[in-house]
């Protein structure tokens, strides 16, 4: 299984990062991941992917999207994740090369723990809390998973650059 080439990550990271920031912010502020953001991320893969990836790898990325979407649908039906999280994770899936799954899965676990600790910790800092008083994520018990998913995608592409 092939890993993502650093030259591909160099092109994809600046295209993906603004969308990831948008998703993280939106999920913290509104507890929603906009469908437009999911479509934008898939469009980046659709348009930039063939320019930086071998065609077969790019095509198999769409199979990854379908697989993650189906898994996300089942998890959403079970009530374990939100529909926006499932759709966003599916749009992220093609960017992760199968050869990098051993990197991405523990990275996601670490980013999830860090994002949770940072979100809950900053929620206790009065100055930060008052500056973001309108964030829905402060009033809800559930966690804005878009923060962790976005962090995982950005950190993954950045780590690939270090190869």
Buried (B, 14 or more C-beta within 10 A) or exposed (E): EEBBBEEBBEBBBEBBBEBBEBBBBBBBBBBBBBEEBBBBBBEBBBEBBEEBBEEEBBEBBBEBBEEBBEBBBEBBEEEEBBBBBBBBBBBBBBBBBBEBEEBBEEBBEBBBEBBBEEBEEBBEEEEEEEEBEEBBBBEEEEBBBBBBBBBBBBBBBEBBEEE
